[in-house]
């Protein structure tokens, strides 16, 4: 969270710029949080090989891999309904933590899915 510095008018300045690495970290965290919401909405934890996901009944592993594995079996109309569900905060109605996450919840699922496609861990 940016520091609360005062402007000349005395009001707090929340629009601090980030270094490249800080901004990239915030964007990646927002992508992972949104992907986890999609995994929870589709209930991919039921067939997940990670035992922690089944135990907690939510995504506790790698959400990008979970989406890649389970999304081909989801019909198109269920994907549209899931976009509306994620916009509302998922099954647990979680509010977005950052503005980046707020924006990502409003993007298409195909765009979100392709974010981590070329990355290696």
N, C-alpha and C positions, 0 to 999 in steps of 0.2 A: 504494500500500500504506500502511495507517495506521502512524503512529509507534508504537513500542513504549514506552509509558509504564508506569510501575510503579504498582500499586495499593497500598493500605495493607498488604496481606498480603505484598507483595514480588514477586507474580507479574506477568508482563506483561499489559497490557490491550489486547487486539486488537479490542475492540468499540467502536471510535471511531465517532462519528456523522459523516456527510458533509454538506456543504452540498448544496443542491438540484442545482446544476450538476454537482458532482462525482459525485453519485449517478446523475444522468441520463447522464453520460458513461460511467460504468461499465456501466450497463444497455444502452446502445446498443452498446458494444463487445462485450458478451456476446451480444447478438442477432446482430451481424454475424459473430462467430466461429462461432456455431451454424449460421447460414445457410450459411456457407462449408463447414462439415462436410456439410450436406445436399447442396450442389452437388457436392462431391467424391464423396459416396456414390452419387449418381445419375449421376455422370460426365457432367455437363452441359458440361464443358470441351471435349468432342469436337465439339460443334456451336456453340461460343461464337464470336461475331464478334471478340472481343478476342484478339489474337495471343499475348499473354503467357500467357493461360490454356492455350492449346494447347501452348505451349513448355514450361511448367512442370507441365503435366498436373494442374492444380488451379485453383480459382477465384482469379483475380487482379484481377478487376474489381468490379462491383457485384453482390453475391450476391442481394440482394432482387430486382433486375430479372431475374437469371438464373433464380431460382425461379419468378417470375411467368411467364416465357417457357416454361420447360420442364416445369413440373409438370403441366399438363393432359395431357401424353402419357404420364404414368407411371401404371400400373395400381395399384389400391388395395392389393393384397397386397404389391407392391413398396414402397409407402409405409410399410406396417407393418414390413417387414423393414428399411427404412432407419432407422426410429425406433430399432430395437434396435441397429443398427450405429452410429448417432450416440451413443447412450448409452454404447457401448463406446469411443468416441473416434474414430470414422470409420475410413477405410482405413489411416491412419497411427497409430492408437491414441494420439491426443493426450489427455493428462489435462486436465480443466478448469482454467483459470487463476484463476478467481474463483468465489465461491459463487454469484453471479448466473448464471454460465455453467453451473454444476452444476445449478441449478434449471431453467434453460431447456432443457437436454438432456432433461429429464423431462416437458416439456410436449408437447402434441399439435402436429403439424406445421401444422394449420390456424391455431392460435393464433399460432405463430411467423411464419407467412406474412402474417398480417394486421397485424403490428407496423409495418412501414414503408409500408403501403399508402397512407395519407393524407399522407405527408410529401413535401415538394418539396425538391429539392437545388439 
